[in-house]
Amino acid sequence: MATGGVARLVCGRRSKWIVLALWIGILILAAPLAGKLSSVQKNDNSAWLPGGAEATQVADLQRQFQPDDIAPAIVVYERTSGTITPADLEKATADVARMKTVSGVTGEVVGPIPAPDKQAIEVIVPVRIDDDGWDALPAIADSIKATAETGAPPGLDVYLAGPVATAADSAGAFEGIDGTLLYTTLTIVAIILLVTYRSPVLWLLPISVAGVALASSQGVIYLLAKHAGLAVNAQSAGILTVLVFGAGTDYALLLVARYREELRRHEDRHEAMQFALHRAGPAIIASAATVAVGMLCLTLAELNSTSGLGPVAAIGIVVGLAAMISLLPALLVICGRWLFWPVRPRFGTAEPTATGFWARLGARIARHPRRVWIGTAVALGAMALGLLQSNAVGLTSAQQFTTEQPSTVAEQALARHFPAGGGQPVTVIANASSAERVSRELAAVPGISEVAEPVVKGDLAMIDGTLANPPDSAAAQRTVEQARDTLHAIPGANAKVGGYTAVVVDINDANRHDNRLIIPLVLLVVLIILGLLLRAIVAPLILIATVVLSFAAALGVSVLMFRHVFGFEAEDTSFPLFVFVFLVALGIDYNIFLMTRVREETLQHGTRRGALIGLAATGGVITSAGIVLAGTFSALASLPLVAFVEIGFAVAFGVLLDTMIVRSVLVTALNLDVGRWMWWPSKLMHKRDPGPDEALPTPPPALADVHRSDY
């Protein structure tokens, strides 16, 4: 059987060393760049928004009134046992002077401001955001709080609230995220590969190659972020780590499984790898291309963080693919058969999958395929009912973390005595000629407790309004929406409403738009790719239906777990889109691995027998790949951020559901029940199925006898 030139190149007796040297050179160049990736991340909310968002326009116009590199820290002094004392007020007054000497503090410190109920004092400290950006704020926040706590009278509690405190907690949660994810993912993948391969050595190769792919992709992404404006944040960088290790190890599992099969048929390991790569390579490349194209659909998103994730993920997939079909084969043939010790595949031995668990499962499904797929579909539909409790409306500051944060406690203290939105006002920019009317109309909006005097510069005016509700609450968001409706209607004012709450509103609106646009687009793209790959219409439509059902079931169960086990009150508005893209794009991998093998077997044996042989040959490796991918995504749960935990759990559960139930049981039962019509309108549908006895052999034929089949 002729093999491709690429297969001969990467595993030739001499060329394998050239491939190894090439990747060593790439790693030497990429590793230093990969280490700089965190320096180009942008993690503040406004940086995620597109330039056309109203909150972004306000942020740009605000630079005419105040530096855009200033953020407030709010010191709250609270005496819960009674009213504040003269000593408390004297302490706060002295702290105002001390705060000016704290590194990072700039401009005028405002206060002390006694609360209306006389039980708290507020001091507003302006903090300069230097070249290190928001990453420098934790140290500044610690210094401000330490200054306020030093010498505090007994019974006076001190808190730090406001944007600086929230950013400091977020930075603390993201601190070490890359290392935490990397080491957690490495540990999970290593354990799973040890169990899968039952070899103390073989697991090192896929992990090492995945590590090379990750460093190489991070280097490319750093260059694009630095010089081409690619939006990268901690979320997309974290997902990149999981995706490269998860998908890359999947491709490695498929290749190694085929290589082990070919080692039983070919005495020379170089020849065995050429056959393995030639046969498994097309399916691996097709699946990686599908994932990459699906991820690139995210570039159409309005939200910069989502659109940036598209090329970040696609780069990771493409680099991971390149490493797994070039560096990994070269290393495998360099090392030889001893890698598989203690269960080395010997030349001439039988293929064990021919009579294994998946072959027996296929025979059972084949007895009543219609009952099986209907029962499975009904069960999945029941799981999807959990979606009735979905609450993907966004996470408040208190809901963003898995544990209570100091800034959240401080915001609660602030809200007990002052207007809840005092630290993060609604900011309106309007034409100066309409400033007075805009101020009156803003003050009349329900949920606005106070409006400051307009600040006029040139032909523009800036007006701050204090929210009566916490700035990240649903009530505050409704206030901003109503303020926009009211102020936009003022003729000639050209009023724009911004501020922290407006940023949250615009992010949620952009996420909802992206959900409506990208989810159907990804489905269409995947449908077209499946149609071209399988050269049929019915099979892709059925497979897409199973993907949607699997996604709905996974999401339904996940929502129930979030509410009743994890105790999470809501999901981020981006949650459905991210889970959908990962589950559909990665779930299609398993469709491709299974159905390309089934199609090849159908050419020889007909659809029914082809479906059984395809399941027997790929069931084990697909399940192993699913467990690896689920394990890598579950690593996201190691982070103290609710959004990461939710995405990690939903994708991990969805992948396991997809590989163990949907691909193996539902799709196989549909293949058997629909029969040759799966391949309509291709010529393959005219392939006559054997009779029942011939179609359902017990045990299935030895796969070692089927030399022309691929997956």
TORMARLO-136639 format. One line per 5 residues: number of its first residue (from 1); for each residue x, y, z of C-alpha. Coordinates in Angstrom, 3 decimals, padded with zeros to 6 digits, m for minus. Example, Ala and Ser with C-alpha at 12.3 -4.5 7.8 and 13.67 -1.06 7.14 Angstrom:
1> 012.300 m004.500 007.800; 013.670 m001.060 007.140
END
This chain:
1> 000.000 000.000 000.000; 001.448 003.371 m001.019; 002.099 005.821 001.768; 002.239 009.596 001.658; 005.424 011.585 001.351
6> 004.759 013.307 004.669; 004.499 009.960 006.456; 007.843 008.870 004.998; 009.431 012.179 005.941; 008.573 012.289 009.636
11> 009.451 008.683 010.384; 012.188 007.868 007.883; 015.385 006.277 009.143; 017.330 009.516 008.700; 014.652 012.179 008.324
16> 013.237 011.454 011.798; 016.365 013.072 013.248; 015.835 016.147 011.066; 012.264 016.449 012.383; 013.511 016.191 015.960
21> 016.205 018.832 015.372; 013.655 021.156 013.739; 011.325 021.007 016.749; 014.204 021.527 019.171; 015.047 024.701 017.243
26> 011.418 025.855 017.356; 011.296 025.259 021.115; 014.508 027.221 021.698; 013.029 030.203 019.846; 009.510 029.969 021.289
31> 010.183 029.271 024.976; 011.461 032.790 025.866; 008.492 034.360 024.057; 006.033 032.024 025.786; 007.272 033.259 029.155
36> 006.253 036.809 028.207; 002.646 035.980 027.332; 001.243 037.236 030.647; 002.801 040.660 029.996; 000.491 041.310 027.019
41> m002.729 040.141 028.672; m005.523 042.677 029.187; m007.851 041.704 032.012; m009.865 044.870 032.740; m013.529 044.798 031.684
46> m013.442 047.787 029.340; m010.580 046.279 027.334; m012.860 043.374 026.412; m015.492 045.593 024.818; m015.549 046.573 021.133
51> m014.835 050.194 020.289; m018.451 050.788 019.270; m019.891 049.956 022.697; m021.386 052.968 024.464; m019.378 052.367 027.636
56> m016.174 052.275 025.576; m017.066 055.605 023.912; m017.632 057.172 027.322; m014.293 055.826 028.585; m012.556 057.420 025.589
61> m014.303 060.780 026.104; m013.551 060.755 029.840; m009.873 061.246 029.078; m010.663 064.896 028.353; m011.814 065.346 031.963
66> m009.556 063.089 033.996; m006.596 060.769 033.415; m007.649 057.329 032.279; m005.006 055.757 034.502; m006.693 056.669 037.817
71> m008.927 054.305 039.805; m010.462 054.868 043.258; m009.847 052.843 046.402; m012.501 053.387 049.074; m011.493 053.004 052.713
76> m014.474 052.249 054.964; m014.252 052.699 058.740; m017.218 051.034 060.462; m018.214 050.955 064.135; m020.969 048.374 064.357
81> m021.391 048.783 068.132; m022.696 052.340 067.840; m021.966 055.745 066.350; m018.495 056.801 065.331; m016.453 058.554 068.016
86> m014.302 061.690 067.825; m011.283 059.378 067.994; m012.558 057.497 064.951; m012.969 060.724 063.010; m009.550 061.925 064.121
91> m008.019 058.631 062.936; m009.664 058.922 059.499; m008.579 062.563 059.183; m004.982 061.651 059.968; m005.123 058.787 057.465
96> m006.094 061.205 054.673; m002.715 062.872 055.090; m000.875 059.561 055.416; m002.484 058.113 052.271; m000.735 060.731 050.119
101> 002.615 059.146 050.995; 001.583 055.633 049.924; 003.304 054.529 046.739; 000.837 054.616 043.843; m001.547 057.150 045.399
106> m001.895 060.340 043.374; m004.044 063.481 043.378; m006.402 064.609 046.118; m007.581 062.143 048.762; m011.264 062.884 049.479
111> m012.643 062.636 053.004; m013.294 061.797 055.675; m017.002 061.570 054.800; m019.287 060.495 057.695; m022.210 058.233 056.809
116> m025.761 059.545 057.241; m026.359 056.997 060.038; m023.156 058.126 061.848; m021.863 054.546 062.050; m019.198 054.683 059.320
121> m016.671 056.938 057.609; m015.579 056.894 053.992; m012.257 058.023 052.469; m011.741 057.944 048.690; m008.128 057.379 047.622
126> m007.163 057.896 043.931; m004.647 055.337 042.720; m002.487 055.665 039.629; m002.349 052.639 037.324; 001.250 052.587 036.121
131> 002.923 050.718 033.272; 002.397 047.415 035.083; m001.343 047.952 034.711; m003.849 046.312 037.040; m001.296 043.682 038.078
136> 000.396 046.266 040.327; m002.781 047.057 042.291; m002.623 044.234 044.914; 000.525 045.678 046.480; m000.935 049.206 046.454
141> m004.218 047.965 047.949; m002.331 046.180 050.727; m000.391 049.358 051.547; m003.539 051.489 051.691; m005.343 049.035 053.965
146> m002.306 048.604 056.212; m002.091 052.391 056.611; m005.767 052.586 057.569; m005.569 049.671 060.020; m002.463 050.920 061.831
151> m003.483 052.570 065.079; m007.229 052.097 064.573; m009.201 052.599 067.814; m010.631 049.420 069.393; m013.976 048.395 067.869
156> m013.374 050.265 064.595; m013.369 047.880 061.624; m011.482 048.878 058.466; m012.346 047.681 054.939; m011.070 048.445 051.447
161> m013.690 048.647 048.689; m013.982 050.117 045.213; m012.441 049.217 041.849; m008.907 048.976 043.237; m009.934 046.429 045.891
166> m011.948 044.390 043.389; m009.058 044.420 040.925; m006.636 043.369 043.672; m008.786 040.348 044.538; m009.139 039.435 040.871
171> m005.399 039.705 040.371; m004.899 037.457 043.392; m007.290 034.886 041.932; m005.495 034.969 038.589; m002.027 034.968 040.189
176> m000.218 031.829 039.186; m003.137 030.726 037.023; m000.848 029.557 034.228; 001.301 027.489 036.563; m001.670 026.086 038.481
181> m003.436 025.029 035.306; m000.291 023.646 033.736; 000.722 021.481 036.703; m002.845 020.340 037.392; m003.342 019.444 033.736
186> 000.010 017.634 033.580; m000.854 015.578 036.653; m004.302 014.610 035.354; m003.060 013.690 031.861; m000.114 011.718 033.265
191> m002.370 009.631 035.508; m004.867 008.935 032.726; m002.144 008.003 030.232; m000.481 005.703 032.758; m003.775 003.866 033.224
196> m004.512 003.853 029.474; m001.110 002.685 028.248; m000.176 000.589 031.298; 003.398 001.555 030.538; 005.734 003.453 032.868
201> 007.462 005.196 029.948; 005.133 005.653 026.960; 003.014 008.372 028.623; 006.022 010.704 028.740; 006.085 011.173 024.965
206> 002.558 012.601 024.414; 002.962 014.886 027.435; 006.375 016.106 026.299; 005.139 016.776 022.770; 002.066 018.582 024.124
211> 004.392 020.728 026.255; 006.445 021.630 023.183; 003.228 022.483 021.312; 001.996 024.670 024.172; 005.243 026.650 024.407
216> 005.365 027.060 020.621; 001.758 028.258 020.392; 002.246 030.643 023.327; 005.260 032.145 021.534; 003.221 032.728 018.365
221> 000.336 034.225 020.338; 002.687 036.557 022.224; 004.031 037.943 018.942; 000.505 038.472 017.586; m000.650 040.156 020.802
226> 002.441 042.361 020.912; 002.563 043.415 017.280; m000.825 042.620 015.684; m003.292 043.672 018.386; m004.596 040.193 019.227
231> m006.731 040.411 022.391; m005.439 037.993 025.040; m006.592 037.717 028.644; m006.094 035.298 031.525; m009.195 033.368 030.494
236> m008.074 032.687 026.914; m004.501 031.933 028.066; m005.815 029.428 030.600; m008.118 027.771 028.085; m005.198 027.542 025.646
241> m003.269 025.377 028.125; m006.211 023.040 028.627; m007.038 022.890 024.919; m003.517 022.109 023.698; m003.004 019.363 026.263
246> m006.520 017.972 025.880; m006.864 017.977 022.093; m003.180 017.246 021.508; m003.252 014.212 023.765; m006.416 013.046 021.996
251> m004.577 013.086 018.666; m001.662 011.264 020.284; m003.951 008.539 021.610; m005.426 007.938 018.162; m002.040 007.837 016.477
256> m000.447 005.577 019.103; m003.438 003.209 018.979; m003.087 002.879 015.211; 000.693 002.547 015.490; 000.306 m000.267 018.012
261> m002.139 m001.978 015.630; 000.306 m001.655 012.722; 003.229 m002.958 014.810; 001.352 m006.273 014.926; 001.234 m006.309 011.121
266> 004.696 m004.939 010.253; 007.997 m006.111 011.638; 009.789 m002.849 010.849; 008.675 m000.008 013.139; 009.386 002.684 010.526
271> 007.078 000.970 008.074; 004.456 000.481 010.805; 004.487 004.199 011.604; 004.217 005.127 007.928; 001.083 003.010 007.636
276> m000.302 004.299 010.939; 000.252 007.933 010.030; m001.055 007.454 006.516; m004.248 005.823 007.801; m004.951 007.733 011.014
281> m003.541 011.063 009.784; m006.479 012.136 007.565; m009.013 011.671 010.364; m006.789 013.521 012.854; m006.187 016.381 010.418
286> m009.901 016.603 009.557; m010.896 016.719 013.218; m008.269 019.356 014.063; m009.337 021.444 011.070; m012.943 021.252 012.236
291> m012.022 022.398 015.732; m009.836 025.218 014.395; m012.512 026.463 011.996; m015.137 026.229 014.738; m012.931 028.279 017.054
296> m012.278 030.857 014.326; m016.031 031.471 014.172; m015.510 033.229 017.510; m013.647 036.024 015.702; m017.060 037.318 014.587
301> m018.021 037.973 018.211; m018.631 041.538 019.356; m016.846 040.968 022.641; m013.100 041.405 022.255; m012.341 038.689 024.808
306> m014.461 036.183 022.879; m013.215 037.208 019.450; m009.634 037.016 020.751; m010.195 033.495 022.073; m010.961 032.296 018.521
311> m007.483 032.751 017.004; m005.790 031.877 020.328; m007.555 028.502 020.417; m007.125 027.910 016.680; m003.372 028.560 016.914
316> m003.128 026.122 019.806; m004.996 023.427 017.855; m002.965 023.881 014.656; 000.402 023.881 016.463; m000.706 020.900 018.568
321> m001.705 019.022 015.401; 001.627 019.791 013.734; 003.534 018.493 016.735; 001.451 015.332 017.092; 001.776 014.268 013.436
326> 005.465 015.099 013.081; 007.399 015.252 016.372; 005.487 012.435 018.089; 005.895 009.911 015.216; 009.581 010.750 014.995
331> 010.070 010.164 018.731; 008.076 006.933 018.664; 010.191 005.381 015.929; 013.415 006.689 017.467; 012.598 004.967 020.767
336> 011.251 001.705 019.335; 008.892 m000.989 020.636; 010.338 m001.044 024.142; 008.250 002.079 024.923; 005.182 m000.163 025.217
341> 006.779 m002.337 027.917; 005.520 m004.435 029.643; 002.790 m005.097 027.000; 004.757 m004.716 023.782; 002.845 m005.285 020.513
346> 004.613 m008.233 018.849; 004.657 m008.794 015.127; 002.035 m011.321 014.052; m000.078 m011.244 017.240; m003.878 m010.797 017.091
351> m005.597 m007.429 017.508; m007.328 m007.549 020.947; m010.092 m005.046 020.090; m011.718 m007.595 017.753; m013.392 m009.393 020.647
356> m013.180 m006.760 023.368; m015.786 m004.830 025.333; m016.811 m002.539 022.471; m017.307 m005.437 020.095; m019.604 m007.099 022.636
361> m021.477 m003.822 023.234; m022.031 m003.420 019.493; m023.472 m006.920 019.261; m025.942 m006.099 022.059; m027.000 m002.816 020.451
366> m027.507 m004.599 017.141; m030.258 m006.806 018.608; m032.701 m003.894 019.051; m031.065 m000.728 017.649; m034.299 001.269 017.408
371> m035.185 000.676 021.045; m031.648 001.649 022.028; m031.494 004.974 020.203; m035.018 006.015 021.187; m034.392 005.145 024.833
376> m031.051 006.940 024.818; m032.546 010.032 023.158; m035.373 010.168 025.706; m032.868 009.901 028.584; m030.773 012.718 027.137
381> m033.890 014.812 026.651; m034.778 014.312 030.311; m031.298 015.505 031.306; m031.820 018.634 029.202; m034.809 019.647 031.363
386> m032.285 021.043 033.821; m031.974 023.997 031.437; m035.249 025.274 032.906; m033.174 026.414 035.901; m030.523 028.128 033.772
391> m029.691 031.666 034.876; m027.011 032.863 032.430; m027.490 036.543 033.243; m023.959 037.262 034.422; m022.095 037.032 037.719
396> m021.912 039.805 040.280; m018.609 040.610 041.986; m019.617 038.478 044.967; m020.608 035.587 042.682; m017.397 035.602 040.639
401> m015.296 033.805 043.258; m015.706 030.383 044.809; m014.731 031.813 048.205; m015.669 035.105 049.865; m013.233 037.896 048.982
406> m012.204 040.892 051.131; m013.497 043.347 048.519; m016.930 041.696 048.632; m017.104 042.044 052.432; m015.994 045.669 052.057
411> m018.671 046.423 049.459; m021.297 045.002 051.825; m020.029 047.251 054.620; m020.066 050.244 052.284; m023.638 049.479 051.198
416> m024.817 049.302 054.832; m024.079 052.975 055.396; m023.630 054.742 052.058; m025.362 054.622 048.668; m024.391 051.210 047.290
421> m023.030 052.577 044.047; m021.057 055.436 045.531; m017.676 054.018 044.618; m018.486 053.329 040.967; m020.833 056.016 039.612
426> m022.761 056.180 036.382; m020.828 058.570 034.134; m022.631 060.565 031.458; m020.878 062.510 028.695; m023.092 064.989 026.834
431> m022.941 068.231 024.905; m022.189 071.119 027.271; m025.230 073.089 026.069; m027.527 070.342 027.383; m025.700 069.700 030.668
436> m028.372 071.144 032.978; m031.232 069.230 031.381; m029.211 066.014 031.291; m028.484 066.439 035.015; m032.183 066.929 035.826
441> m033.272 063.975 033.719; m030.551 061.745 035.191; m031.566 062.690 038.751; m035.161 061.705 037.932; m034.208 058.176 036.829
446> m035.321 055.595 039.437; m032.251 054.041 041.056; m030.119 057.212 040.888; m029.738 058.578 044.433; m027.577 061.623 043.746
451> m026.150 063.574 040.791; m022.950 065.632 040.962; m022.552 069.053 039.404; m021.611 068.884 035.700; m017.944 069.337 034.845
456> m017.576 071.221 031.562; m014.565 071.199 029.268; m014.929 072.716 025.841; m018.162 071.610 024.233; m018.580 068.509 026.417
461> m019.886 067.989 029.948; m019.312 065.069 032.335; m021.979 064.219 034.915; m021.636 061.521 037.596; m024.675 059.840 039.112
466> m024.630 057.689 042.256; m026.472 054.384 042.071; m028.811 053.406 044.901; m028.062 049.710 044.298; m024.757 047.806 044.136
471> m023.126 048.631 040.787; m023.001 045.003 039.589; m026.569 044.142 040.588; m029.440 043.487 038.205; m031.233 046.529 039.632
476> m028.261 048.777 038.824; m028.144 047.408 035.289; m031.833 048.223 034.833; m031.099 051.726 036.089; m028.378 052.189 033.462
481> m030.663 050.886 030.709; m033.425 053.276 031.787; m030.934 056.161 032.028; m029.848 055.471 028.455; m033.427 055.388 027.213
486> m034.178 058.678 028.990; m031.026 060.590 028.068; m030.845 059.381 024.467; m034.265 060.938 023.939; m033.056 064.463 024.830
491> m032.771 066.383 021.509; m029.284 067.638 020.725; m027.732 066.298 023.949; m025.873 063.410 022.310; m025.716 061.887 025.797
496> m023.801 058.663 026.362; m023.962 056.627 029.574; m020.876 054.799 030.818; m019.159 053.667 033.986; m018.613 050.253 035.556
501> m022.273 049.186 035.469; m022.598 050.310 031.862; m019.566 048.163 031.006; m021.321 045.152 032.582; m024.504 045.917 030.609
506> m022.595 046.197 027.330; m020.633 042.998 028.000; m023.848 041.083 028.685; m025.514 042.545 025.582; m022.500 041.606 023.458
511> m022.529 038.076 024.873; m026.208 037.634 024.037; m025.564 038.879 020.493; m022.616 036.502 020.135; m024.720 033.565 021.358
516> m027.372 034.244 018.709; m024.817 034.648 015.916; m022.071 032.128 016.612; m023.985 029.090 017.864; m025.931 028.584 014.597
521> m022.848 029.544 012.566; m020.723 026.860 014.228; m023.476 024.301 013.602; m023.584 025.270 009.929; m019.796 025.102 009.545
526> m019.604 021.715 011.241; m022.490 020.415 009.110; m020.712 021.459 005.908; m017.408 019.903 006.991; m019.109 016.640 007.939
531> m020.944 016.608 004.614; m017.721 017.046 002.669; m015.860 014.492 004.776; m018.546 011.781 004.719; m019.835 012.716 001.239
536> m023.415 012.427 002.427; m026.323 014.530 003.698; m028.306 012.266 006.003; m025.377 011.192 008.187; m024.193 014.785 008.895
541> m027.742 015.891 009.746; m028.194 012.988 012.147; m024.784 013.585 013.723; m025.528 017.291 014.208; m028.815 016.375 015.888
546> m026.956 014.080 018.304; m024.442 016.857 019.038; m027.200 019.350 019.883; m028.979 016.795 022.068; m025.722 015.941 023.839
551> m024.994 019.644 024.432; m028.468 020.280 025.849; m028.217 017.254 028.162; m024.754 018.254 029.401; m025.875 021.818 030.027
556> m029.041 020.688 031.801; m027.198 018.401 034.210; m024.504 021.044 034.758; m027.056 023.712 035.697; m028.659 021.351 038.217
561> m025.233 020.643 039.714; m024.450 024.359 039.919; m027.687 025.117 041.767; m027.987 022.154 044.112; m024.422 020.892 044.648
566> m021.972 023.739 044.012; m024.338 026.429 045.294; m023.723 028.783 042.349; m026.574 031.249 041.819; m025.988 032.079 038.157
571> m023.823 031.570 035.076; m021.865 034.112 033.103; m023.603 035.274 029.927; m020.710 033.814 027.906; m021.127 030.384 029.514
576> m023.557 028.826 026.962; m021.428 029.966 024.012; m018.107 028.723 025.375; m019.518 025.363 026.429; m021.298 024.979 023.093
581> m018.228 025.755 021.013; m015.991 023.441 023.028; m018.464 020.572 023.172; m019.549 020.800 019.532; m016.104 021.420 018.054
586> m014.410 018.800 020.206; m017.365 016.418 020.116; m017.196 016.418 016.335; m013.694 014.980 016.738; m015.215 011.783 018.037
591> m017.850 011.772 015.284; m015.076 012.014 012.735; m012.944 009.303 014.353; m015.904 006.928 014.507; m017.676 007.716 011.241
596> m014.597 007.766 009.000; m013.792 004.270 010.258; m017.421 003.178 009.776; m017.439 004.579 006.264; m014.290 002.718 005.291
601> m015.636 m000.519 006.742; m018.953 000.072 004.964; m017.129 000.101 001.626; m016.181 m003.516 002.295; m018.872 m004.949 004.533
606> m022.008 m002.790 004.305; m023.343 m000.280 006.838; m024.498 m002.637 009.584; m021.322 m004.695 009.822; m019.231 m001.583 009.149
611> m020.872 000.141 012.128; m019.991 m002.772 014.421; m016.390 m003.060 013.259; m015.996 000.736 013.487; m017.249 000.748 017.083
616> m015.048 m002.209 018.046; m011.958 m000.590 016.518; m012.425 002.947 017.836; m014.531 002.584 020.997; m011.594 002.118 023.344
621> m009.400 004.865 021.953; m012.292 007.345 021.670; m013.256 006.687 025.286; m009.642 007.124 026.412; m009.413 010.363 024.432
626> m012.640 011.590 025.994; m011.403 010.817 029.499; m008.173 012.728 028.813; m010.038 015.734 027.433; m012.522 015.691 030.313
631> m009.643 015.452 032.757; m007.842 018.439 031.268; m010.958 020.622 031.309; m011.714 019.563 034.873; m008.380 021.203 035.752
636> m010.200 024.533 035.374; m012.055 023.674 038.584; m008.779 024.110 040.473; m009.098 027.888 040.049; m011.068 030.015 042.563
641> m013.234 031.557 039.829; m016.838 030.468 039.324; m016.809 031.039 035.552; m013.826 028.695 035.127; m015.330 026.048 037.397
646> m018.621 026.164 035.476; m016.975 025.884 032.067; m014.617 023.148 033.261; m017.368 021.016 034.801; m019.814 021.420 031.917
651> m017.247 020.597 029.226; m015.766 017.682 031.189; m019.188 016.158 031.854; m020.313 016.837 028.288; m017.246 015.166 026.786
656> m017.715 012.054 028.937; m021.393 011.922 028.031; m020.504 012.370 024.372; m017.841 009.667 024.184; m019.401 007.021 026.410
661> m023.089 007.359 025.522; m023.735 009.516 022.475; m020.922 008.369 020.180; m020.756 004.765 021.333; m024.433 003.936 021.905
666> m026.693 006.504 020.242; m024.738 006.966 016.989; m024.036 003.237 016.644; m027.733 002.410 017.156; m028.701 005.026 014.559
671> m026.140 003.621 012.117; m027.641 000.167 012.537; m031.270 001.311 012.338; m030.998 003.810 009.483; m028.656 001.508 007.604
676> m027.476 002.386 004.133; m029.672 005.515 004.048; m027.087 007.154 006.338; m024.968 007.664 003.219; m027.650 009.239 001.005
681> m027.189 010.537 m001.678; m023.689 009.075 m002.173; m023.106 005.850 m004.067; m022.275 004.187 m000.779; m025.982 003.935 000.048
686> m026.320 001.418 m002.779; m023.850 m000.904 m001.078; m025.926 m003.986 m000.213; m025.938 m004.991 003.439; m025.295 m008.674 004.130
691> m028.003 m010.771 005.654; m028.620 m010.679 009.427; m026.362 m013.622 010.237; m023.520 m012.262 008.159; m024.050 m008.692 009.363
696> m023.902 m009.527 013.047; m021.002 m011.939 013.512; m020.324 m013.298 016.983; m017.581 m012.675 017.740; m016.792 m009.874 015.232
701> m014.086 m010.616 012.678; m010.482 m010.085 013.671; m009.620 m006.534 012.822; m006.128 m007.654 011.899; m007.700 m009.132 008.767
706> m009.095 m005.772 007.662; m006.056 m004.048 006.188; m007.695 m001.338 004.109; m009.774 000.303 006.847; m008.808 003.619 008.378
711> m009.927 005.934 011.133
END
